[in-house]
Amino acid sequence: MGRILAIDYGKKRTGIAVTDPLKIIANGLTTVATHELFDFIKGYIEKEDVETIVIGLPRKVTGEDSETMQYITPFVNRMKKNYPTLPIKMVDERFTTKLAFRAMIDGGVKKSDRNNKNGTVDMVSATIILQTYMESNM
C-alpha cells in the first residue's frame, strides 16, 4: 500500500505531509526550500511507495483562483510531466494557514516557533490539506 504525499506549495518554502502506509494518519513530514522541491520529491518517491500526490489549491474567499495560481500551475504541470502515472489531486487550501496557526496555538507551540522562519506553519498546512483530502476521499 502506498502513501499519499501532500504539498503546500509556496514561493520560498513548501510544506510536505504524508500518510502512513495504511493511509490512516496524516503527518507533517518536513518543509523544504521550494527551489529544492523537485529533488526532494524525486528522492522521496524513490525511497517510499507513493500512490497519490495532493497539492493545495489556493483560492480566494470568493472561490476564485488566488494570485498564487501563477506559481502553482507550472509546478502542477511539471509534476504531471515527471510522474505521468501518479495521480495528482488538487485540494482547496483556503484558510489552511489560519488553521495551522490555531492548531499550533492550541497545541502549546511557543510564539517564537510559530513565526514560520523554520517552516512549521507550511508543514502543518500541508498536513491539514492532506487530512482534508483523506476525509473527503476515503
C-alpha positions as CSV (number, residue, x, y, z in Angstrom):
1,M,0.0,0.0,0.0
2,G,1.3,3.4,-1.0
3,R,1.4,6.6,0.9
4,I,-0.3,9.9,0.0
5,L,2.1,12.9,-0.2
6,A,0.6,16.4,0.3
7,I,2.3,19.6,-0.8
8,D,1.6,23.1,0.4
9,Y,3.5,25.0,-2.3
10,G,5.0,28.4,-1.5
11,K,7.3,30.7,-3.4
12,K,10.1,30.3,-0.8
13,R,9.2,27.3,1.2
14,T,7.0,24.3,0.7
15,G,5.4,22.2,3.4
16,I,5.2,18.4,2.9
17,A,3.0,15.9,4.7
18,V,2.5,12.2,4.2
19,T,0.2,9.4,5.3
20,D,1.3,6.2,6.9
21,P,1.4,3.2,4.5
22,L,-2.1,2.2,5.6
23,K,-3.4,5.8,4.9
24,I,-4.9,6.2,8.4
25,I,-2.9,9.1,9.8
26,A,-1.7,12.3,8.2
27,N,1.7,13.5,9.5
28,G,3.8,16.6,8.8
29,L,7.0,15.4,7.1
30,T,9.2,18.5,6.6
31,T,9.5,21.9,4.9
32,V,11.8,22.3,2.0
33,A,13.1,25.3,0.1
34,T,10.9,25.5,-3.0
35,H,13.9,25.6,-5.3
36,E,14.9,22.1,-3.9
37,L,11.4,20.7,-4.1
38,F,11.7,18.5,-7.2
39,D,14.9,16.9,-5.9
40,F,13.2,16.2,-2.6
41,I,10.1,14.7,-4.2
42,K,12.2,12.5,-6.6
43,G,14.3,11.2,-3.7
44,Y,11.2,10.6,-1.5
45,I,9.4,8.7,-4.3
46,E,12.5,6.6,-4.9
47,K,12.5,5.5,-1.2
48,E,8.8,5.3,-0.4
49,D,5.8,3.9,-2.3
50,V,3.7,7.0,-3.1
51,E,0.4,6.3,-4.8
52,T,-1.1,9.8,-4.9
53,I,0.1,13.4,-4.6
54,V,-2.2,16.1,-3.2
55,I,-1.4,19.7,-3.9
56,G,-3.1,22.7,-2.2
57,L,-5.2,24.7,-4.5
58,P,-5.1,28.4,-3.5
59,R,-8.5,30.1,-3.7
60,K,-9.8,33.4,-2.6
61,V,-12.7,33.6,-0.1
62,T,-14.9,34.1,-3.2
63,G,-13.8,30.8,-4.6
64,E,-11.8,32.3,-7.4
65,D,-8.2,31.3,-8.0
66,S,-5.7,33.4,-6.0
67,E,-2.7,35.1,-7.4
68,T,-0.6,32.2,-6.2
69,M,-2.0,30.0,-9.0
70,Q,0.5,31.6,-11.4
71,Y,3.2,29.7,-9.5
72,I,1.2,26.5,-8.8
73,T,0.0,25.9,-12.3
74,P,3.6,25.4,-13.8
75,F,4.5,23.3,-10.8
76,V,1.5,21.0,-11.2
77,N,2.2,20.7,-15.0
78,R,5.8,19.8,-14.3
79,M,4.7,17.2,-11.7
80,K,2.3,15.6,-14.2
81,K,5.0,15.5,-16.8
82,N,7.6,14.0,-14.4
83,Y,5.1,11.5,-12.9
84,P,2.5,10.7,-15.6
85,T,1.3,7.5,-13.9
86,L,0.9,9.1,-10.5
87,P,-2.5,10.7,-9.7
88,I,-2.1,14.3,-8.8
89,K,-5.1,15.8,-6.9
90,M,-5.8,19.4,-6.0
91,V,-7.5,20.3,-2.7
92,D,-8.9,23.7,-1.7
93,E,-6.4,25.2,0.8
94,R,-8.4,28.2,1.8
95,F,-7.8,29.1,5.5
96,T,-5.2,26.3,6.0
97,T,-2.6,28.8,7.2
98,K,-5.0,30.2,9.8
99,L,-6.0,26.7,10.8
100,A,-2.3,25.8,11.1
101,F,-1.6,28.8,13.4
102,R,-4.7,27.9,15.5
103,A,-3.6,24.3,15.8
104,M,-0.1,25.3,16.9
105,I,-1.5,27.8,19.5
106,D,-3.9,25.1,20.8
107,G,-1.1,22.6,20.8
108,G,1.0,24.9,23.0
109,V,3.7,25.8,20.4
110,K,5.7,28.8,21.6
111,K,5.1,32.1,19.8
112,S,8.8,32.2,18.7
113,D,8.3,28.8,17.0
114,R,5.1,30.0,15.2
115,N,6.8,32.7,13.2
116,N,7.3,30.3,10.3
117,K,11.0,31.1,9.8
118,N,11.6,27.4,10.2
119,G,8.6,26.5,8.0
120,T,6.5,24.8,10.7
121,V,3.3,26.6,9.5
122,D,3.9,25.3,6.0
123,M,4.3,21.7,7.2
124,V,1.2,22.0,9.4
125,S,-0.7,23.5,6.5
126,A,0.3,20.6,4.3
127,T,-0.9,18.2,7.0
128,I,-4.3,20.0,7.0
129,I,-4.5,19.8,3.2
130,L,-3.8,16.0,3.5
131,Q,-6.3,15.5,6.2
132,T,-8.9,17.4,4.2
133,Y,-8.2,15.1,1.2
134,M,-8.4,12.0,3.3
135,E,-11.7,13.0,4.9
136,S,-13.3,13.7,1.6
137,N,-11.9,10.7,-0.4
138,M,-11.5,7.8,2.0
